[in-house]
Amino acid sequence: MEYFSALLPPVVMAVFFIGLVVTIIKSQGGPNKAKEDAAVDAALARAESVQQAPRAEGV
């Protein structure tokens, strides 16, 4: 019985981890991929425009 109680937590964690990885892989792509990509591209463009904006001197 000690073996069972010692092995149960790692086995349960492994099962949940595998389920998490499978869920992440299955949720990649699909009909919302273009919308997600567009949102990321827009956020990156905003971040780049803020970095490239000229700074006022003496401020």
N, C-alpha and C positions, 0 to 999 in steps of 0.2 A: 504493500500500500504506500510505502514511502516513495517508491519509484514513481508511482502515479502522481502523487502530490508534488513531487519535484519536477516532473515533466509537464504537468498541466499548464502552468503559466506561460512557458515559452511556446508551447504548441498553440495556445489560444492567441497569443500575440502574433505568431507567424500567420495564422489563418486570417486575422483581422488585417494585417499588413498586406497580404496577398490580395484580399478583397479591396483594399484601398487602391493598390496599384492597378488592379483590373478596372476599377471604377474610373480612375484618372485616365487610363488609356482609352476606354470606351467613350469618354466624354470629349476627347479631342476631335476636332473637325466637326463634321455635321453641318446642319443648316445655319448655325449661328457663327461659324468660323469666319466668314467674311465680315460680319458685323463686329466681332471681337477684334479682328485684325485692323479694321478701320478705326476702332476706338484707340487701340495701342498706337497706331500711326499718328493719329491726331494728338495724343498726349505727348509723343516724342517730338512732334513738330512744335508744339507749344513750348516744351522745355528748351529746345534748340533756339527758338526765337527769343526767349528770355535771356539766354546766355549770350546771344550775339547782339543784343540791343546796346547801343552806345551809352556809356555812362556820362553823366554830367560832371565836369571837372569842378573841383572845389567843394564838393558836397560831403 
